[in-house]
């Protein structure tokens, strides 16, 4: 939480004049898919990379996907069976300590993945 944000009753509020600045910051980050050694597959905006440690913003975890034969196709095309996928809710930030693969996501795949319904139990 920065000084231009406040939480009231569990809802985060951002000063109106800072909303565009946050969006501009995300727009300057690369949108990537990360495969980790033990924490699975995630995608989001790459904020920081330091050795095997990466920090993603606006990240979702891929529990299961259908309609793409590999992570490479997932990052290039997205999925063609979105209702059969299990992709978790978005978190604002996550730090992954054992990244072993970083694949840039195409604009086409980003639009596709953004439209995969959130999987909840």
Phi and psi in radians as a Rosetta constraint file:
Dihedral C 1 N 2 CA 2 C 2 CIRCULARHARMONIC -1.759 0.35
Dihedral N 2 CA 2 C 2 N 3 CIRCULARHARMONIC 3.045 0.35
Dihedral C 2 N 3 CA 3 C 3 CIRCULARHARMONIC -1.174 0.35
Dihedral N 3 CA 3 C 3 N 4 CIRCULARHARMONIC -0.225 0.35
Dihedral C 3 N 4 CA 4 C 4 CIRCULARHARMONIC -1.715 0.35
Dihedral N 4 CA 4 C 4 N 5 CIRCULARHARMONIC 0.237 0.35
Dihedral C 4 N 5 CA 5 C 5 CIRCULARHARMONIC -2.215 0.35
Dihedral N 5 CA 5 C 5 N 6 CIRCULARHARMONIC 2.668 0.35
Dihedral C 5 N 6 CA 6 C 6 CIRCULARHARMONIC -2.545 0.35
Dihedral N 6 CA 6 C 6 N 7 CIRCULARHARMONIC 2.557 0.35
Dihedral C 6 N 7 CA 7 C 7 CIRCULARHARMONIC -1.976 0.35
Dihedral N 7 CA 7 C 7 N 8 CIRCULARHARMONIC 2.204 0.35
Dihedral C 7 N 8 CA 8 C 8 CIRCULARHARMONIC -2.240 0.35
Dihedral N 8 CA 8 C 8 N 9 CIRCULARHARMONIC 2.161 0.35
Dihedral C 8 N 9 CA 9 C 9 CIRCULARHARMONIC 0.895 0.35
Dihedral N 9 CA 9 C 9 N 10 CIRCULARHARMONIC 0.713 0.35
Dihedral C 9 N 10 CA 10 C 10 CIRCULARHARMONIC 1.381 0.35
Dihedral N 10 CA 10 C 10 N 11 CIRCULARHARMONIC 0.073 0.35
Dihedral C 10 N 11 CA 11 C 11 CIRCULARHARMONIC -1.907 0.35
Dihedral N 11 CA 11 C 11 N 12 CIRCULARHARMONIC 2.240 0.35
Dihedral C 11 N 12 CA 12 C 12 CIRCULARHARMONIC -1.495 0.35
Dihedral N 12 CA 12 C 12 N 13 CIRCULARHARMONIC 2.306 0.35
Dihedral C 12 N 13 CA 13 C 13 CIRCULARHARMONIC -2.083 0.35
Dihedral N 13 CA 13 C 13 N 14 CIRCULARHARMONIC 2.425 0.35
Dihedral C 13 N 14 CA 14 C 14 CIRCULARHARMONIC -2.070 0.35
Dihedral N 14 CA 14 C 14 N 15 CIRCULARHARMONIC 2.398 0.35
Dihedral C 14 N 15 CA 15 C 15 CIRCULARHARMONIC -0.941 0.35
Dihedral N 15 CA 15 C 15 N 16 CIRCULARHARMONIC 2.371 0.35
Dihedral C 15 N 16 CA 16 C 16 CIRCULARHARMONIC -0.947 0.35
Dihedral N 16 CA 16 C 16 N 17 CIRCULARHARMONIC -0.704 0.35
Dihedral C 16 N 17 CA 17 C 17 CIRCULARHARMONIC -1.273 0.35
Dihedral N 17 CA 17 C 17 N 18 CIRCULARHARMONIC -0.129 0.35
Dihedral C 17 N 18 CA 18 C 18 CIRCULARHARMONIC -1.781 0.35
Dihedral N 18 CA 18 C 18 N 19 CIRCULARHARMONIC -0.186 0.35
Dihedral C 18 N 19 CA 19 C 19 CIRCULARHARMONIC -1.050 0.35
Dihedral N 19 CA 19 C 19 N 20 CIRCULARHARMONIC -0.834 0.35
Dihedral C 19 N 20 CA 20 C 20 CIRCULARHARMONIC -1.142 0.35
Dihedral N 20 CA 20 C 20 N 21 CIRCULARHARMONIC -0.596 0.35
Dihedral C 20 N 21 CA 21 C 21 CIRCULARHARMONIC -1.110 0.35
Dihedral N 21 CA 21 C 21 N 22 CIRCULARHARMONIC -0.716 0.35
Dihedral C 21 N 22 CA 22 C 22 CIRCULARHARMONIC -1.131 0.35
Dihedral N 22 CA 22 C 22 N 23 CIRCULARHARMONIC -0.728 0.35
Dihedral C 22 N 23 CA 23 C 23 CIRCULARHARMONIC -1.122 0.35
Dihedral N 23 CA 23 C 23 N 24 CIRCULARHARMONIC -0.712 0.35
Dihedral C 23 N 24 CA 24 C 24 CIRCULARHARMONIC -1.106 0.35
Dihedral N 24 CA 24 C 24 N 25 CIRCULARHARMONIC -0.673 0.35
Dihedral C 24 N 25 CA 25 C 25 CIRCULARHARMONIC -1.091 0.35
Dihedral N 25 CA 25 C 25 N 26 CIRCULARHARMONIC -0.801 0.35
Dihedral C 25 N 26 CA 26 C 26 CIRCULARHARMONIC -1.098 0.35
Dihedral N 26 CA 26 C 26 N 27 CIRCULARHARMONIC -0.698 0.35
Dihedral C 26 N 27 CA 27 C 27 CIRCULARHARMONIC -1.067 0.35
Dihedral N 27 CA 27 C 27 N 28 CIRCULARHARMONIC -0.443 0.35
Dihedral C 27 N 28 CA 28 C 28 CIRCULARHARMONIC -1.483 0.35
Dihedral N 28 CA 28 C 28 N 29 CIRCULARHARMONIC -0.156 0.35
Dihedral C 28 N 29 CA 29 C 29 CIRCULARHARMONIC -1.610 0.35
Dihedral N 29 CA 29 C 29 N 30 CIRCULARHARMONIC 2.611 0.35
Dihedral C 29 N 30 CA 30 C 30 CIRCULARHARMONIC -1.357 0.35
Dihedral N 30 CA 30 C 30 N 31 CIRCULARHARMONIC 2.418 0.35
Dihedral C 30 N 31 CA 31 C 31 CIRCULARHARMONIC -1.627 0.35
Dihedral N 31 CA 31 C 31 N 32 CIRCULARHARMONIC 2.117 0.35
Dihedral C 31 N 32 CA 32 C 32 CIRCULARHARMONIC -2.380 0.35
Dihedral N 32 CA 32 C 32 N 33 CIRCULARHARMONIC 2.833 0.35
Dihedral C 32 N 33 CA 33 C 33 CIRCULARHARMONIC -1.921 0.35
Dihedral N 33 CA 33 C 33 N 34 CIRCULARHARMONIC 2.296 0.35
Dihedral C 33 N 34 CA 34 C 34 CIRCULARHARMONIC -2.051 0.35
Dihedral N 34 CA 34 C 34 N 35 CIRCULARHARMONIC 2.254 0.35
Dihedral C 34 N 35 CA 35 C 35 CIRCULARHARMONIC -1.853 0.35
Dihedral N 35 CA 35 C 35 N 36 CIRCULARHARMONIC 2.244 0.35
Dihedral C 35 N 36 CA 36 C 36 CIRCULARHARMONIC -1.873 0.35
Dihedral N 36 CA 36 C 36 N 37 CIRCULARHARMONIC 2.942 0.35
Dihedral C 36 N 37 CA 37 C 37 CIRCULARHARMONIC -1.194 0.35
Dihedral N 37 CA 37 C 37 N 38 CIRCULARHARMONIC -0.741 0.35
Dihedral C 37 N 38 CA 38 C 38 CIRCULARHARMONIC -2.396 0.35
Dihedral N 38 CA 38 C 38 N 39 CIRCULARHARMONIC -0.014 0.35
Dihedral C 38 N 39 CA 39 C 39 CIRCULARHARMONIC -1.919 0.35
Dihedral N 39 CA 39 C 39 N 40 CIRCULARHARMONIC 0.202 0.35
Dihedral C 39 N 40 CA 40 C 40 CIRCULARHARMONIC 1.488 0.35
Dihedral N 40 CA 40 C 40 N 41 CIRCULARHARMONIC -2.671 0.35
Dihedral C 40 N 41 CA 41 C 41 CIRCULARHARMONIC -2.024 0.35
Dihedral N 41 CA 41 C 41 N 42 CIRCULARHARMONIC 2.367 0.35
Dihedral C 41 N 42 CA 42 C 42 CIRCULARHARMONIC -2.370 0.35
Dihedral N 42 CA 42 C 42 N 43 CIRCULARHARMONIC 2.703 0.35
Dihedral C 42 N 43 CA 43 C 43 CIRCULARHARMONIC -2.413 0.35
Dihedral N 43 CA 43 C 43 N 44 CIRCULARHARMONIC 2.615 0.35
Dihedral C 43 N 44 CA 44 C 44 CIRCULARHARMONIC 2.947 0.35
Dihedral N 44 CA 44 C 44 N 45 CIRCULARHARMONIC -2.919 0.35
Dihedral C 44 N 45 CA 45 C 45 CIRCULARHARMONIC -1.484 0.35
Dihedral N 45 CA 45 C 45 N 46 CIRCULARHARMONIC 2.197 0.35
Dihedral C 45 N 46 CA 46 C 46 CIRCULARHARMONIC -1.353 0.35
Dihedral N 46 CA 46 C 46 N 47 CIRCULARHARMONIC 1.855 0.35
Dihedral C 46 N 47 CA 47 C 47 CIRCULARHARMONIC -1.523 0.35
Dihedral N 47 CA 47 C 47 N 48 CIRCULARHARMONIC -0.662 0.35
Dihedral C 47 N 48 CA 48 C 48 CIRCULARHARMONIC -2.702 0.35
Dihedral N 48 CA 48 C 48 N 49 CIRCULARHARMONIC 2.498 0.35
Dihedral C 48 N 49 CA 49 C 49 CIRCULARHARMONIC -2.349 0.35
Dihedral N 49 CA 49 C 49 N 50 CIRCULARHARMONIC 2.254 0.35
Dihedral C 49 N 50 CA 50 C 50 CIRCULARHARMONIC -2.480 0.35
Dihedral N 50 CA 50 C 50 N 51 CIRCULARHARMONIC 1.715 0.35
Dihedral C 50 N 51 CA 51 C 51 CIRCULARHARMONIC 1.131 0.35
Dihedral N 51 CA 51 C 51 N 52 CIRCULARHARMONIC -2.191 0.35
Dihedral C 51 N 52 CA 52 C 52 CIRCULARHARMONIC -1.531 0.35
Dihedral N 52 CA 52 C 52 N 53 CIRCULARHARMONIC -0.068 0.35
Dihedral C 52 N 53 CA 53 C 53 CIRCULARHARMONIC -1.614 0.35
Dihedral N 53 CA 53 C 53 N 54 CIRCULARHARMONIC 2.232 0.35
Dihedral C 53 N 54 CA 54 C 54 CIRCULARHARMONIC -2.258 0.35
Dihedral N 54 CA 54 C 54 N 55 CIRCULARHARMONIC 2.581 0.35
Dihedral C 54 N 55 CA 55 C 55 CIRCULARHARMONIC -2.047 0.35
Dihedral N 55 CA 55 C 55 N 56 CIRCULARHARMONIC 2.208 0.35
Dihedral C 55 N 56 CA 56 C 56 CIRCULARHARMONIC -1.923 0.35
Dihedral N 56 CA 56 C 56 N 57 CIRCULARHARMONIC 2.587 0.35
Dihedral C 56 N 57 CA 57 C 57 CIRCULARHARMONIC -1.953 0.35
Dihedral N 57 CA 57 C 57 N 58 CIRCULARHARMONIC 2.623 0.35
Dihedral C 57 N 58 CA 58 C 58 CIRCULARHARMONIC 0.869 0.35
Dihedral N 58 CA 58 C 58 N 59 CIRCULARHARMONIC 0.968 0.35
Dihedral C 58 N 59 CA 59 C 59 CIRCULARHARMONIC -1.753 0.35
Dihedral N 59 CA 59 C 59 N 60 CIRCULARHARMONIC 2.549 0.35
Dihedral C 59 N 60 CA 60 C 60 CIRCULARHARMONIC -2.215 0.35
Dihedral N 60 CA 60 C 60 N 61 CIRCULARHARMONIC 2.496 0.35
Dihedral C 60 N 61 CA 61 C 61 CIRCULARHARMONIC -1.644 0.35
Dihedral N 61 CA 61 C 61 N 62 CIRCULARHARMONIC 2.346 0.35
Dihedral C 61 N 62 CA 62 C 62 CIRCULARHARMONIC -1.657 0.35
Dihedral N 62 CA 62 C 62 N 63 CIRCULARHARMONIC 1.949 0.35
Dihedral C 62 N 63 CA 63 C 63 CIRCULARHARMONIC -1.528 0.35
Dihedral N 63 CA 63 C 63 N 64 CIRCULARHARMONIC -0.671 0.35
Dihedral C 63 N 64 CA 64 C 64 CIRCULARHARMONIC -2.772 0.35
Dihedral N 64 CA 64 C 64 N 65 CIRCULARHARMONIC 2.458 0.35
Dihedral C 64 N 65 CA 65 C 65 CIRCULARHARMONIC -2.292 0.35
Dihedral N 65 CA 65 C 65 N 66 CIRCULARHARMONIC 2.717 0.35
Dihedral C 65 N 66 CA 66 C 66 CIRCULARHARMONIC -2.420 0.35
Dihedral N 66 CA 66 C 66 N 67 CIRCULARHARMONIC 2.471 0.35
Dihedral C 66 N 67 CA 67 C 67 CIRCULARHARMONIC 1.657 0.35
Dihedral N 67 CA 67 C 67 N 68 CIRCULARHARMONIC 0.312 0.35
Dihedral C 67 N 68 CA 68 C 68 CIRCULARHARMONIC -2.633 0.35
Dihedral N 68 CA 68 C 68 N 69 CIRCULARHARMONIC 2.383 0.35
Dihedral C 68 N 69 CA 69 C 69 CIRCULARHARMONIC -1.494 0.35
Dihedral N 69 CA 69 C 69 N 70 CIRCULARHARMONIC -0.179 0.35
Dihedral C 69 N 70 CA 70 C 70 CIRCULARHARMONIC -2.785 0.35
Dihedral N 70 CA 70 C 70 N 71 CIRCULARHARMONIC 2.974 0.35
Dihedral C 70 N 71 CA 71 C 71 CIRCULARHARMONIC -1.139 0.35
Dihedral N 71 CA 71 C 71 N 72 CIRCULARHARMONIC -0.549 0.35
Dihedral C 71 N 72 CA 72 C 72 CIRCULARHARMONIC -1.092 0.35
Dihedral N 72 CA 72 C 72 N 73 CIRCULARHARMONIC -0.773 0.35
Dihedral C 72 N 73 CA 73 C 73 CIRCULARHARMONIC -1.207 0.35
Dihedral N 73 CA 73 C 73 N 74 CIRCULARHARMONIC -0.643 0.35
Dihedral C 73 N 74 CA 74 C 74 CIRCULARHARMONIC -1.020 0.35
Dihedral N 74 CA 74 C 74 N 75 CIRCULARHARMONIC -0.756 0.35
Dihedral C 74 N 75 CA 75 C 75 CIRCULARHARMONIC -1.307 0.35
Dihedral N 75 CA 75 C 75 N 76 CIRCULARHARMONIC -0.399 0.35
Dihedral C 75 N 76 CA 76 C 76 CIRCULARHARMONIC -1.619 0.35
Dihedral N 76 CA 76 C 76 N 77 CIRCULARHARMONIC -0.797 0.35
Dihedral C 76 N 77 CA 77 C 77 CIRCULARHARMONIC -1.956 0.35
Dihedral N 77 CA 77 C 77 N 78 CIRCULARHARMONIC -0.367 0.35
Dihedral C 77 N 78 CA 78 C 78 CIRCULARHARMONIC 1.471 0.35
Dihedral N 78 CA 78 C 78 N 79 CIRCULARHARMONIC -2.623 0.35
Dihedral C 78 N 79 CA 79 C 79 CIRCULARHARMONIC -2.128 0.35
Dihedral N 79 CA 79 C 79 N 80 CIRCULARHARMONIC 2.700 0.35
Dihedral C 79 N 80 CA 80 C 80 CIRCULARHARMONIC -1.906 0.35
Dihedral N 80 CA 80 C 80 N 81 CIRCULARHARMONIC 0.149 0.35
Dihedral C 80 N 81 CA 81 C 81 CIRCULARHARMONIC -2.356 0.35
Dihedral N 81 CA 81 C 81 N 82 CIRCULARHARMONIC 1.090 0.35
Dihedral C 81 N 82 CA 82 C 82 CIRCULARHARMONIC -1.041 0.35
Dihedral N 82 CA 82 C 82 N 83 CIRCULARHARMONIC -0.548 0.35
Dihedral C 82 N 83 CA 83 C 83 CIRCULARHARMONIC -1.264 0.35
Dihedral N 83 CA 83 C 83 N 84 CIRCULARHARMONIC -0.289 0.35
Dihedral C 83 N 84 CA 84 C 84 CIRCULARHARMONIC -1.639 0.35
Dihedral N 84 CA 84 C 84 N 85 CIRCULARHARMONIC -0.039 0.35
Dihedral C 84 N 85 CA 85 C 85 CIRCULARHARMONIC -1.530 0.35
Dihedral N 85 CA 85 C 85 N 86 CIRCULARHARMONIC 2.712 0.35
Dihedral C 85 N 86 CA 86 C 86 CIRCULARHARMONIC -2.133 0.35
Dihedral N 86 CA 86 C 86 N 87 CIRCULARHARMONIC 1.599 0.35
Dihedral C 86 N 87 CA 87 C 87 CIRCULARHARMONIC -2.090 0.35
Dihedral N 87 CA 87 C 87 N 88 CIRCULARHARMONIC 2.148 0.35
Dihedral C 87 N 88 CA 88 C 88 CIRCULARHARMONIC -1.276 0.35
Dihedral N 88 CA 88 C 88 N 89 CIRCULARHARMONIC 3.008 0.35
Dihedral C 88 N 89 CA 89 C 89 CIRCULARHARMONIC -1.080 0.35
Dihedral N 89 CA 89 C 89 N 90 CIRCULARHARMONIC 2.659 0.35
Dihedral C 89 N 90 CA 90 C 90 CIRCULARHARMONIC -1.289 0.35
Dihedral N 90 CA 90 C 90 N 91 CIRCULARHARMONIC 2.414 0.35
Dihedral C 90 N 91 CA 91 C 91 CIRCULARHARMONIC -1.979 0.35
Dihedral N 91 CA 91 C 91 N 92 CIRCULARHARMONIC 2.587 0.35
Dihedral C 91 N 92 CA 92 C 92 CIRCULARHARMONIC -1.129 0.35
Dihedral N 92 CA 92 C 92 N 93 CIRCULARHARMONIC -0.711 0.35
Dihedral C 92 N 93 CA 93 C 93 CIRCULARHARMONIC -2.612 0.35
Dihedral N 93 CA 93 C 93 N 94 CIRCULARHARMONIC 2.553 0.35
Dihedral C 93 N 94 CA 94 C 94 CIRCULARHARMONIC -2.580 0.35
Dihedral N 94 CA 94 C 94 N 95 CIRCULARHARMONIC 2.448 0.35
Dihedral C 94 N 95 CA 95 C 95 CIRCULARHARMONIC -1.935 0.35
Dihedral N 95 CA 95 C 95 N 96 CIRCULARHARMONIC 2.151 0.35
Dihedral C 95 N 96 CA 96 C 96 CIRCULARHARMONIC -1.901 0.35
Dihedral N 96 CA 96 C 96 N 97 CIRCULARHARMONIC 2.219 0.35
Dihedral C 96 N 97 CA 97 C 97 CIRCULARHARMONIC -1.672 0.35
Dihedral N 97 CA 97 C 97 N 98 CIRCULARHARMONIC -0.178 0.35
Dihedral C 97 N 98 CA 98 C 98 CIRCULARHARMONIC -2.305 0.35
Dihedral N 98 CA 98 C 98 N 99 CIRCULARHARMONIC 0.993 0.35
Dihedral C 98 N 99 CA 99 C 99 CIRCULARHARMONIC -1.257 0.35
Dihedral N 99 CA 99 C 99 N 100 CIRCULARHARMONIC 2.215 0.35
Dihedral C 99 N 100 CA 100 C 100 CIRCULARHARMONIC -2.040 0.35
Dihedral N 100 CA 100 C 100 N 101 CIRCULARHARMONIC -0.137 0.35
Dihedral C 100 N 101 CA 101 C 101 CIRCULARHARMONIC -2.669 0.35
Dihedral N 101 CA 101 C 101 N 102 CIRCULARHARMONIC 2.299 0.35
Dihedral C 101 N 102 CA 102 C 102 CIRCULARHARMONIC -2.211 0.35
Dihedral N 102 CA 102 C 102 N 103 CIRCULARHARMONIC 2.078 0.35
Dihedral C 102 N 103 CA 103 C 103 CIRCULARHARMONIC -2.117 0.35
Dihedral N 103 CA 103 C 103 N 104 CIRCULARHARMONIC 2.138 0.35
Dihedral C 103 N 104 CA 104 C 104 CIRCULARHARMONIC -1.083 0.35
Dihedral N 104 CA 104 C 104 N 105 CIRCULARHARMONIC 2.456 0.35
Dihedral C 104 N 105 CA 105 C 105 CIRCULARHARMONIC -1.735 0.35
Dihedral N 105 CA 105 C 105 N 106 CIRCULARHARMONIC 2.306 0.35
Dihedral C 105 N 106 CA 106 C 106 CIRCULARHARMONIC -1.268 0.35
Dihedral N 106 CA 106 C 106 N 107 CIRCULARHARMONIC 2.838 0.35
Dihedral C 106 N 107 CA 107 C 107 CIRCULARHARMONIC -1.049 0.35
Dihedral N 107 CA 107 C 107 N 108 CIRCULARHARMONIC -0.705 0.35
Dihedral C 107 N 108 CA 108 C 108 CIRCULARHARMONIC -1.029 0.35
Dihedral N 108 CA 108 C 108 N 109 CIRCULARHARMONIC -0.833 0.35
Dihedral C 108 N 109 CA 109 C 109 CIRCULARHARMONIC -1.193 0.35
Dihedral N 109 CA 109 C 109 N 110 CIRCULARHARMONIC -0.620 0.35
Dihedral C 109 N 110 CA 110 C 110 CIRCULARHARMONIC -1.070 0.35
Dihedral N 110 CA 110 C 110 N 111 CIRCULARHARMONIC -0.836 0.35
Dihedral C 110 N 111 CA 111 C 111 CIRCULARHARMONIC -1.034 0.35
Dihedral N 111 CA 111 C 111 N 112 CIRCULARHARMONIC -0.787 0.35
Dihedral C 111 N 112 CA 112 C 112 CIRCULARHARMONIC -1.059 0.35
Dihedral N 112 CA 112 C 112 N 113 CIRCULARHARMONIC -0.891 0.35
Dihedral C 112 N 113 CA 113 C 113 CIRCULARHARMONIC -1.175 0.35
Dihedral N 113 CA 113 C 113 N 114 CIRCULARHARMONIC -0.605 0.35
Dihedral C 113 N 114 CA 114 C 114 CIRCULARHARMONIC -1.087 0.35
Dihedral N 114 CA 114 C 114 N 115 CIRCULARHARMONIC -0.405 0.35
Dihedral C 114 N 115 CA 115 C 115 CIRCULARHARMONIC -1.719 0.35
Dihedral N 115 CA 115 C 115 N 116 CIRCULARHARMONIC 0.078 0.35
Dihedral C 115 N 116 CA 116 C 116 CIRCULARHARMONIC -1.325 0.35
Dihedral N 116 CA 116 C 116 N 117 CIRCULARHARMONIC 2.222 0.35
Dihedral C 116 N 117 CA 117 C 117 CIRCULARHARMONIC -1.034 0.35
Dihedral N 117 CA 117 C 117 N 118 CIRCULARHARMONIC 2.567 0.35
Dihedral C 117 N 118 CA 118 C 118 CIRCULARHARMONIC -1.190 0.35
Dihedral N 118 CA 118 C 118 N 119 CIRCULARHARMONIC 2.258 0.35
Dihedral C 118 N 119 CA 119 C 119 CIRCULARHARMONIC -1.520 0.35
Dihedral N 119 CA 119 C 119 N 120 CIRCULARHARMONIC 2.171 0.35
Dihedral C 119 N 120 CA 120 C 120 CIRCULARHARMONIC -2.331 0.35
Dihedral N 120 CA 120 C 120 N 121 CIRCULARHARMONIC 2.651 0.35
